[in-house]
Amino acid sequence: MKKVMLVRRTYGLKSRYERLRESGMIPGEEVALQLGVCVSTVHQLGRKGILKRHRYATNHRYLYEPPGNVRLEKGAGSRYGGRPPRLIIAQQLQQGAS
């Protein structure tokens, strides 16, 4: 790992974190604000594959693809599995007369 850091500094290369951020990935805190949930829920949704995430460090650090115009539909838990949570497209609110 130290050799990678040395090469990156020598040649002025960006870190994986910087490259992911430039490509539009966002931290879990921002995803949590967009979805109206806590950060631990975002991490759980990432582990389940509901949110797409990209690892940027060796100690389980991730950036997430922006969820876009969606809302989280909570799952219905039960003893035998139930229904998992999922993201659904948020409906546009129309105002005014048609």
Backbone atoms as SQL, in Angstrom:
CREATE TABLE atoms (id INTEGER PRIMARY KEY, chain TEXT, resi INTEGER, resn TEXT, atom TEXT, x REAL, y REAL, z REAL);
INSERT INTO atoms VALUES
  (1, 'A', 1, 'MET', 'N', 0.824, -1.187, 0.000),
  (2, 'A', 1, 'MET', 'CA', 0.000, 0.000, 0.000),
  (3, 'A', 1, 'MET', 'C', 0.873, 1.258, 0.000),
  (4, 'A', 2, 'LYS', 'N', 1.979, 1.232, 0.702),
  (5, 'A', 2, 'LYS', 'CA', 2.853, 2.404, 0.742),
  (6, 'A', 2, 'LYS', 'C', 3.457, 2.683, -0.625),
  (7, 'A', 3, 'LYS', 'N', 3.731, 1.617, -1.393),
  (8, 'A', 3, 'LYS', 'CA', 4.281, 1.810, -2.734),
  (9, 'A', 3, 'LYS', 'C', 3.267, 2.493, -3.642),
  (10, 'A', 4, 'VAL', 'N', 2.006, 2.113, -3.503),
  (11, 'A', 4, 'VAL', 'CA', 0.949, 2.734, -4.307),
  (12, 'A', 4, 'VAL', 'C', 0.851, 4.210, -3.959),
  (13, 'A', 5, 'MET', 'N', 0.890, 4.525, -2.681),
  (14, 'A', 5, 'MET', 'CA', 0.804, 5.925, -2.260),
  (15, 'A', 5, 'MET', 'C', 1.999, 6.720, -2.780),
  (16, 'A', 6, 'LEU', 'N', 3.180, 6.116, -2.763),
  (17, 'A', 6, 'LEU', 'CA', 4.376, 6.793, -3.244),
  (18, 'A', 6, 'LEU', 'C', 4.261, 7.087, -4.740),
  (19, 'A', 7, 'VAL', 'N', 3.821, 6.110, -5.516),
  (20, 'A', 7, 'VAL', 'CA', 3.656, 6.307, -6.963),
  (21, 'A', 7, 'VAL', 'C', 2.598, 7.370, -7.233),
  (22, 'A', 8, 'ARG', 'N', 1.490, 7.309, -6.494),
  (23, 'A', 8, 'ARG', 'CA', 0.414, 8.280, -6.694),
  (24, 'A', 8, 'ARG', 'C', 0.896, 9.701, -6.417),
  (25, 'A', 9, 'ARG', 'N', 1.639, 9.884, -5.333),
  (26, 'A', 9, 'ARG', 'CA', 2.146, 11.216, -4.996),
  (27, 'A', 9, 'ARG', 'C', 3.193, 11.683, -5.999),
  (28, 'A', 10, 'THR', 'N', 4.075, 10.772, -6.403),
  (29, 'A', 10, 'THR', 'CA', 5.143, 11.127, -7.334),
  (30, 'A', 10, 'THR', 'C', 4.584, 11.631, -8.655),
  (31, 'A', 11, 'TYR', 'N', 3.556, 10.965, -9.163),
  (32, 'A', 11, 'TYR', 'CA', 3.005, 11.320, -10.465),
  (33, 'A', 11, 'TYR', 'C', 1.746, 12.190, -10.384),
  (34, 'A', 12, 'GLY', 'N', 1.366, 12.597, -9.188),
  (35, 'A', 12, 'GLY', 'CA', 0.218, 13.478, -9.021),
  (36, 'A', 12, 'GLY', 'C', -1.101, 12.829, -9.410),
  (37, 'A', 13, 'LEU', 'N', -1.228, 11.535, -9.159),
  (38, 'A', 13, 'LEU', 'CA', -2.451, 10.808, -9.506),
  (39, 'A', 13, 'LEU', 'C', -3.496, 10.977, -8.408),
  (40, 'A', 14, 'LYS', 'N', -4.750, 10.944, -8.802),
  (41, 'A', 14, 'LYS', 'CA', -5.842, 11.088, -7.841),
  (42, 'A', 14, 'LYS', 'C', -6.128, 9.753, -7.160),
  (43, 'A', 15, 'SER', 'N', -6.635, 9.844, -5.944),
  (44, 'A', 15, 'SER', 'CA', -7.012, 8.639, -5.206),
  (45, 'A', 15, 'SER', 'C', -8.301, 8.068, -5.774),
  (46, 'A', 16, 'ARG', 'N', -8.597, 6.823, -5.423),
  (47, 'A', 16, 'ARG', 'CA', -9.844, 6.216, -5.880),
  (48, 'A', 16, 'ARG', 'C', -11.035, 7.008, -5.367),
  (49, 'A', 17, 'TYR', 'N', -10.971, 7.478, -4.129),
  (50, 'A', 17, 'TYR', 'CA', -12.043, 8.292, -3.557),
  (51, 'A', 17, 'TYR', 'C', -12.293, 9.532, -4.421),
  (52, 'A', 18, 'GLU', 'N', -11.227, 10.234, -4.774),
  (53, 'A', 18, 'GLU', 'CA', -11.371, 11.448, -5.581),
  (54, 'A', 18, 'GLU', 'C', -11.962, 11.132, -6.958),
  (55, 'A', 19, 'ARG', 'N', -11.516, 10.034, -7.563),
  (56, 'A', 19, 'ARG', 'CA', -12.042, 9.661, -8.883),
  (57, 'A', 19, 'ARG', 'C', -13.515, 9.285, -8.802),
  (58, 'A', 20, 'LEU', 'N', -13.921, 8.555, -7.758),
  (59, 'A', 20, 'LEU', 'CA', -15.329, 8.195, -7.598),
  (60, 'A', 20, 'LEU', 'C', -16.192, 9.429, -7.356),
  (61, 'A', 21, 'ARG', 'N', -15.703, 10.345, -6.531),
  (62, 'A', 21, 'ARG', 'CA', -16.466, 11.579, -6.264),
  (63, 'A', 21, 'ARG', 'C', -16.644, 12.389, -7.542),
  (64, 'A', 22, 'GLU', 'N', -15.599, 12.466, -8.360),
  (65, 'A', 22, 'GLU', 'CA', -15.688, 13.210, -9.616),
  (66, 'A', 22, 'GLU', 'C', -16.671, 12.560, -10.590),
  (67, 'A', 23, 'SER', 'N', -16.843, 11.245, -10.479),
  (68, 'A', 23, 'SER', 'CA', -17.772, 10.561, -11.376),
  (69, 'A', 23, 'SER', 'C', -19.214, 10.616, -10.859),
  (70, 'A', 24, 'GLY', 'N', -19.422, 11.285, -9.714),
  (71, 'A', 24, 'GLY', 'CA', -20.779, 11.508, -9.234),
  (72, 'A', 24, 'GLY', 'C', -21.202, 10.657, -8.047),
  (73, 'A', 25, 'MET', 'N', -20.330, 9.804, -7.529),
  (74, 'A', 25, 'MET', 'CA', -20.675, 8.989, -6.365),
  (75, 'A', 25, 'MET', 'C', -20.761, 9.883, -5.131),
  (76, 'A', 26, 'ILE', 'N', -21.647, 9.511, -4.198),
  (77, 'A', 26, 'ILE', 'CA', -21.852, 10.326, -2.995),
  (78, 'A', 26, 'ILE', 'C', -21.721, 9.464, -1.740),
  (79, 'A', 27, 'PRO', 'N', -21.354, 10.081, -0.624),
  (80, 'A', 27, 'PRO', 'CA', -21.228, 9.327, 0.630),
  (81, 'A', 27, 'PRO', 'C', -22.600, 8.920, 1.180),
  (82, 'A', 28, 'GLY', 'N', -22.579, 7.969, 2.074),
  (83, 'A', 28, 'GLY', 'CA', -23.805, 7.448, 2.668),
  (84, 'A', 28, 'GLY', 'C', -24.630, 8.502, 3.369),
  (85, 'A', 29, 'GLU', 'N', -23.979, 9.505, 3.945),
  (86, 'A', 29, 'GLU', 'CA', -24.704, 10.558, 4.643),
  (87, 'A', 29, 'GLU', 'C', -25.611, 11.331, 3.686),
  (88, 'A', 30, 'GLU', 'N', -25.116, 11.597, 2.471),
  (89, 'A', 30, 'GLU', 'CA', -25.931, 12.325, 1.494),
  (90, 'A', 30, 'GLU', 'C', -27.090, 11.463, 0.993),
  (91, 'A', 31, 'VAL', 'N', -26.834, 10.171, 0.802),
  (92, 'A', 31, 'VAL', 'CA', -27.903, 9.271, 0.379),
  (93, 'A', 31, 'VAL', 'C', -28.981, 9.215, 1.457),
  (94, 'A', 32, 'ALA', 'N', -28.553, 9.158, 2.720),
  (95, 'A', 32, 'ALA', 'CA', -29.499, 9.112, 3.833),
  (96, 'A', 32, 'ALA', 'C', -30.390, 10.352, 3.842),
  (97, 'A', 33, 'LEU', 'N', -29.813, 11.525, 3.585),
  (98, 'A', 33, 'LEU', 'CA', -30.611, 12.755, 3.536),
  (99, 'A', 33, 'LEU', 'C', -31.611, 12.716, 2.387),
  (100, 'A', 34, 'GLN', 'N', -31.180, 12.215, 1.228),
  (101, 'A', 34, 'GLN', 'CA', -32.076, 12.159, 0.070),
  (102, 'A', 34, 'GLN', 'C', -33.248, 11.217, 0.304),
  (103, 'A', 35, 'LEU', 'N', -32.985, 10.090, 0.969),
  (104, 'A', 35, 'LEU', 'CA', -34.034, 9.083, 1.177),
  (105, 'A', 35, 'LEU', 'C', -34.808, 9.283, 2.476),
  (106, 'A', 36, 'GLY', 'N', -34.298, 10.147, 3.354),
  (107, 'A', 36, 'GLY', 'CA', -34.973, 10.378, 4.633),
  (108, 'A', 36, 'GLY', 'C', -34.828, 9.230, 5.603),
  (109, 'A', 37, 'VAL', 'N', -33.665, 8.583, 5.591),
  (110, 'A', 37, 'VAL', 'CA', -33.389, 7.464, 6.498),
  (111, 'A', 37, 'VAL', 'C', -32.070, 7.731, 7.208),
  (112, 'A', 38, 'CYS', 'N', -31.708, 6.863, 8.148),
  (113, 'A', 38, 'CYS', 'CA', -30.437, 7.024, 8.836),
  (114, 'A', 38, 'CYS', 'C', -29.316, 6.361, 8.018),
  (115, 'A', 39, 'VAL', 'N', -28.082, 6.717, 8.335),
  (116, 'A', 39, 'VAL', 'CA', -26.923, 6.223, 7.592),
  (117, 'A', 39, 'VAL', 'C', -26.794, 4.710, 7.704),
  (118, 'A', 40, 'SER', 'N', -27.113, 4.145, 8.848),
  (119, 'A', 40, 'SER', 'CA', -26.997, 2.688, 8.995),
  (120, 'A', 40, 'SER', 'C', -27.974, 1.965, 8.065),
  (121, 'A', 41, 'THR', 'N', -29.118, 2.565, 7.791),
  (122, 'A', 41, 'THR', 'CA', -30.064, 1.980, 6.835),
  (123, 'A', 41, 'THR', 'C', -29.474, 1.999, 5.430),
  (124, 'A', 42, 'VAL', 'N', -28.778, 3.076, 5.081),
  (125, 'A', 42, 'VAL', 'CA', -28.124, 3.159, 3.773),
  (126, 'A', 42, 'VAL', 'C', -27.088, 2.047, 3.637),
  (127, 'A', 43, 'HIS', 'N', -26.288, 1.843, 4.676),
  (128, 'A', 43, 'HIS', 'CA', -25.268, 0.784, 4.629),
  (129, 'A', 43, 'HIS', 'C', -25.925, -0.590, 4.495),
  (130, 'A', 44, 'GLN', 'N', -27.012, -0.796, 5.193),
  (131, 'A', 44, 'GLN', 'CA', -27.731, -2.065, 5.116),
  (132, 'A', 44, 'GLN', 'C', -28.301, -2.279, 3.701),
  (133, 'A', 45, 'LEU', 'N', -28.863, -1.236, 3.108),
  (134, 'A', 45, 'LEU', 'CA', -29.394, -1.335, 1.750),
  (135, 'A', 45, 'LEU', 'C', -28.276, -1.592, 0.740),
  (136, 'A', 46, 'GLY', 'N', -27.112, -1.042, 1.000),
  (137, 'A', 46, 'GLY', 'CA', -25.960, -1.303, 0.134),
  (138, 'A', 46, 'GLY', 'C', -25.501, -2.751, 0.229),
  (139, 'A', 47, 'ARG', 'N', -25.467, -3.292, 1.450),
  (140, 'A', 47, 'ARG', 'CA', -25.072, -4.699, 1.625),
  (141, 'A', 47, 'ARG', 'C', -26.045, -5.642, 0.935),
  (142, 'A', 48, 'LYS', 'N', -27.335, -5.278, 0.943),
  (143, 'A', 48, 'LYS', 'CA', -28.351, -6.126, 0.318),
  (144, 'A', 48, 'LYS', 'C', -28.414, -5.947, -1.195),
  (145, 'A', 49, 'GLY', 'N', -27.699, -4.949, -1.730),
  (146, 'A', 49, 'GLY', 'CA', -27.687, -4.727, -3.165),
  (147, 'A', 49, 'GLY', 'C', -28.809, -3.835, -3.670),
  (148, 'A', 50, 'ILE', 'N', -29.566, -3.243, -2.767),
  (149, 'A', 50, 'ILE', 'CA', -30.655, -2.356, -3.170),
  (150, 'A', 50, 'ILE', 'C', -30.080, -1.025, -3.659),
  (151, 'A', 51, 'LEU', 'N', -29.045, -0.548, -2.991),
  (152, 'A', 51, 'LEU', 'CA', -28.306, 0.624, -3.445),
  (153, 'A', 51, 'LEU', 'C', -26.970, 0.151, -4.014),
  (154, 'A', 52, 'LYS', 'N', -26.539, 0.758, -5.110),
  (155, 'A', 52, 'LYS', 'CA', -25.258, 0.386, -5.714),
  (156, 'A', 52, 'LYS', 'C', -24.158, 1.159, -5.026),
  (157, 'A', 53, 'ARG', 'N', -23.128, 0.447, -4.604),
  (158, 'A', 53, 'ARG', 'CA', -22.026, 1.076, -3.880),
  (159, 'A', 53, 'ARG', 'C', -20.696, 0.675, -4.501),
  (160, 'A', 54, 'HIS', 'N', -19.676, 1.506, -4.248),
  (161, 'A', 54, 'HIS', 'CA', -18.342, 1.286, -4.787),
  (162, 'A', 54, 'HIS', 'C', -17.339, 1.442, -3.650),
  (163, 'A', 55, 'ARG', 'N', -16.535, 0.438, -3.448),
  (164, 'A', 55, 'ARG', 'CA', -15.542, 0.457, -2.373),
  (165, 'A', 55, 'ARG', 'C', -14.371, 1.342, -2.773),
  (166, 'A', 56, 'TYR', 'N', -13.881, 2.138, -1.837),
  (167, 'A', 56, 'TYR', 'CA', -12.737, 2.993, -2.139),
  (168, 'A', 56, 'TYR', 'C', -11.593, 2.816, -1.169),
  (169, 'A', 57, 'ALA', 'N', -11.732, 2.019, -0.148),
  (170, 'A', 57, 'ALA', 'CA', -10.653, 1.787, 0.807),
  (171, 'A', 57, 'ALA', 'C', -10.716, 0.338, 1.274),
  (172, 'A', 58, 'THR', 'N', -9.651, -0.102, 1.891),
  (173, 'A', 58, 'THR', 'CA', -9.600, -1.496, 2.326),
  (174, 'A', 58, 'THR', 'C', -10.418, -1.764, 3.576),
  (175, 'A', 59, 'ASN', 'N', -10.805, -0.738, 4.299),
  (176, 'A', 59, 'ASN', 'CA', -11.539, -0.944, 5.549),
  (177, 'A', 59, 'ASN', 'C', -13.044, -0.715, 5.386),
  (178, 'A', 60, 'HIS', 'N', -13.611, -1.294, 4.331),
  (179, 'A', 60, 'HIS', 'CA', -15.055, -1.277, 4.094),
  (180, 'A', 60, 'HIS', 'C', -15.640, 0.130, 4.034),
  (181, 'A', 61, 'ARG', 'N', -15.044, 0.972, 3.256),
  (182, 'A', 61, 'ARG', 'CA', -15.571, 2.318, 3.028),
  (183, 'A', 61, 'ARG', 'C', -16.141, 2.359, 1.613),
  (184, 'A', 62, 'TYR', 'N', -17.344, 2.946, 1.497),
  (185, 'A', 62, 'TYR', 'CA', -18.040, 2.937, 0.230),
  (186, 'A', 62, 'TYR', 'C', -18.594, 4.311, -0.121),
  (187, 'A', 63, 'LEU', 'N', -18.703, 4.549, -1.416),
  (188, 'A', 63, 'LEU', 'CA', -19.467, 5.667, -1.948),
  (189, 'A', 63, 'LEU', 'C', -20.610, 5.050, -2.744),
  (190, 'A', 64, 'TYR', 'N', -21.724, 5.746, -2.801),
  (191, 'A', 64, 'TYR', 'CA', -22.941, 5.208, -3.406),
  (192, 'A', 64, 'TYR', 'C', -23.311, 5.962, -4.666),
  (193, 'A', 65, 'GLU', 'N', -23.920, 5.238, -5.602),
  (194, 'A', 65, 'GLU', 'CA', -24.475, 5.896, -6.779),
  (195, 'A', 65, 'GLU', 'C', -25.694, 6.681, -6.326),
  (196, 'A', 66, 'PRO', 'N', -25.856, 7.902, -6.823),
  (197, 'A', 66, 'PRO', 'CA', -27.025, 8.705, -6.415),
  (198, 'A', 66, 'PRO', 'C', -28.320, 7.961, -6.750),
  (199, 'A', 67, 'PRO', 'N', -29.241, 7.893, -5.799),
  (200, 'A', 67, 'PRO', 'CA', -30.468, 7.140, -6.052),
  (201, 'A', 67, 'PRO', 'C', -31.399, 7.806, -7.049),
  (202, 'A', 68, 'GLY', 'N', -31.272, 9.110, -7.272),
  (203, 'A', 68, 'GLY', 'CA', -32.137, 9.799, -8.228),
  (204, 'A', 68, 'GLY', 'C', -33.495, 10.112, -7.628),
  (205, 'A', 69, 'ASN', 'N', -34.509, 10.163, -8.476),
  (206, 'A', 69, 'ASN', 'CA', -35.860, 10.537, -8.045),
  (207, 'A', 69, 'ASN', 'C', -36.627, 9.293, -7.597),
  (208, 'A', 70, 'VAL', 'N', -36.226, 8.755, -6.470),
  (209, 'A', 70, 'VAL', 'CA', -36.871, 7.555, -5.939),
  (210, 'A', 70, 'VAL', 'C', -37.219, 7.780, -4.470),
  (211, 'A', 71, 'ARG', 'N', -38.051, 6.910, -3.973),
  (212, 'A', 71, 'ARG', 'CA', -38.309, 6.890, -2.532),
  (213, 'A', 71, 'ARG', 'C', -38.190, 5.446, -2.071),
  (214, 'A', 72, 'LEU', 'N', -37.942, 5.277, -0.799),
  (215, 'A', 72, 'LEU', 'CA', -37.751, 3.957, -0.221),
  (216, 'A', 72, 'LEU', 'C', -39.088, 3.416, 0.256),
  (217, 'A', 73, 'GLU', 'N', -39.452, 2.255, -0.252),
  (218, 'A', 73, 'GLU', 'CA', -40.647, 1.572, 0.244),
  (219, 'A', 73, 'GLU', 'C', -40.151, 0.539, 1.245),
  (220, 'A', 74, 'LYS', 'N', -40.546, 0.708, 2.483),
  (221, 'A', 74, 'LYS', 'CA', -40.074, -0.180, 3.529),
  (222, 'A', 74, 'LYS', 'C', -40.635, -1.575, 3.345),
  (223, 'A', 75, 'GLY', 'N', -39.848, -2.539, 3.733),
  (224, 'A', 75, 'GLY', 'CA', -40.288, -3.923, 3.648),
  (225, 'A', 75, 'GLY', 'C', -41.208, -4.270, 4.800),
  (226, 'A', 76, 'ALA', 'N', -41.851, -5.398, 4.673),
  (227, 'A', 76, 'ALA', 'CA', -42.716, -5.897, 5.738),
  (228, 'A', 76, 'ALA', 'C', -42.061, -7.161, 6.272),
  (229, 'A', 77, 'GLY', 'N', -41.492, -7.059, 7.435),
  (230, 'A', 77, 'GLY', 'CA', -40.792, -8.200, 7.998),
  (231, 'A', 77, 'GLY', 'C', -41.738, -9.244, 8.543),
  (232, 'A', 78, 'SER', 'N', -41.263, -10.454, 8.537),
  (233, 'A', 78, 'SER', 'CA', -42.014, -11.547, 9.136),
  (234, 'A', 78, 'SER', 'C', -41.038, -12.630, 9.535),
  (235, 'A', 79, 'ARG', 'N', -41.530, -13.601, 10.203),
  (236, 'A', 79, 'ARG', 'CA', -40.691, -14.698, 10.658),
  (237, 'A', 79, 'ARG', 'C', -40.084, -15.457, 9.476),
  (238, 'A', 80, 'TYR', 'N', -40.801, -15.508, 8.361),
  (239, 'A', 80, 'TYR', 'CA', -40.370, -16.331, 7.234),
  (240, 'A', 80, 'TYR', 'C', -39.861, -15.514, 6.050),
  (241, 'A', 81, 'GLY', 'N', -39.309, -14.370, 6.296),
  (242, 'A', 81, 'GLY', 'CA', -38.693, -13.588, 5.238),
  (243, 'A', 81, 'GLY', 'C', -39.417, -12.304, 4.915),
  (244, 'A', 82, 'GLY', 'N', -40.687, -12.393, 4.649),
  (245, 'A', 82, 'GLY', 'CA', -41.455, -11.187, 4.356),
  (246, 'A', 82, 'GLY', 'C', -41.075, -10.547, 3.043),
  (247, 'A', 83, 'ARG', 'N', -41.300, -9.242, 2.953),
  (248, 'A', 83, 'ARG', 'CA', -41.026, -8.486, 1.739),
  (249, 'A', 83, 'ARG', 'C', -39.854, -7.547, 2.023),
  (250, 'A', 84, 'PRO', 'N', -38.788, -7.608, 1.215),
  (251, 'A', 84, 'PRO', 'CA', -37.639, -6.735, 1.451),
  (252, 'A', 84, 'PRO', 'C', -37.939, -5.292, 1.051),
  (253, 'A', 85, 'PRO', 'N', -37.178, -4.333, 1.589),
  (254, 'A', 85, 'PRO', 'CA', -37.361, -2.953, 1.167),
  (255, 'A', 85, 'PRO', 'C', -36.923, -2.802, -0.292),
  (256, 'A', 86, 'ARG', 'N', -37.458, -1.769, -0.968),
  (257, 'A', 86, 'ARG', 'CA', -37.063, -1.528, -2.356),
  (258, 'A', 86, 'ARG', 'C', -37.209, -0.051, -2.667),
  (259, 'A', 87, 'LEU', 'N', -36.544, 0.370, -3.724),
  (260, 'A', 87, 'LEU', 'CA', -36.639, 1.747, -4.183),
  (261, 'A', 87, 'LEU', 'C', -37.666, 1.801, -5.303),
  (262, 'A', 88, 'ILE', 'N', -38.568, 2.772, -5.225),
  (263, 'A', 88, 'ILE', 'CA', -39.558, 2.952, -6.288),
  (264, 'A', 88, 'ILE', 'C', -39.475, 4.387, -6.781),
  (265, 'A', 89, 'ILE', 'N', -39.841, 4.588, -8.024),
  (266, 'A', 89, 'ILE', 'CA', -39.776, 5.929, -8.621),
  (267, 'A', 89, 'ILE', 'C', -40.820, 6.812, -7.959),
  (268, 'A', 90, 'ALA', 'N', -40.382, 7.979, -7.528),
  (269, 'A', 90, 'ALA', 'CA', -41.279, 8.935, -6.877),
  (270, 'A', 90, 'ALA', 'C', -42.177, 9.572, -7.921),
  (271, 'A', 91, 'GLN', 'N', -43.431, 9.715, -7.591),
  (272, 'A', 91, 'GLN', 'CA', -44.401, 10.323, -8.495),
  (273, 'A', 91, 'GLN', 'C', -44.242, 11.837, -8.468),
  (274, 'A', 92, 'GLN', 'N', -44.330, 12.444, -9.642),
  (275, 'A', 92, 'GLN', 'CA', -44.271, 13.899, -9.751),
  (276, 'A', 92, 'GLN', 'C', -45.606, 14.467, -9.293),
  (277, 'A', 93, 'LEU', 'N', -45.542, 15.508, -8.504),
  (278, 'A', 93, 'LEU', 'CA', -46.756, 16.193, -8.066),
  (279, 'A', 93, 'LEU', 'C', -47.104, 17.257, -9.094),
  (280, 'A', 94, 'GLN', 'N', -48.353, 17.236, -9.554),
  (281, 'A', 94, 'GLN', 'CA', -48.795, 18.231, -10.530),
  (282, 'A', 94, 'GLN', 'C', -49.619, 19.289, -9.821),
  (283, 'A', 95, 'GLN', 'N', -49.333, 20.518, -10.113),
  (284, 'A', 95, 'GLN', 'CA', -50.068, 21.619, -9.504),
  (285, 'A', 95, 'GLN', 'C', -50.787, 22.403, -10.587),
  (286, 'A', 96, 'GLY', 'N', -51.864, 22.998, -10.197),
  (287, 'A', 96, 'GLY', 'CA', -52.587, 23.842, -11.141),
  (288, 'A', 96, 'GLY', 'C', -53.638, 23.062, -11.913),
  (289, 'A', 97, 'ALA', 'N', -54.374, 23.779, -12.748),
  (290, 'A', 97, 'ALA', 'CA', -55.450, 23.170, -13.540),
  (291, 'A', 97, 'ALA', 'C', -54.875, 22.519, -14.783),
  (292, 'A', 98, 'SER', 'N', -55.537, 21.461, -15.221),
  (293, 'A', 98, 'SER', 'CA', -55.101, 20.755, -16.422),
  (294, 'A', 98, 'SER', 'C', -55.826, 21.244, -17.634);
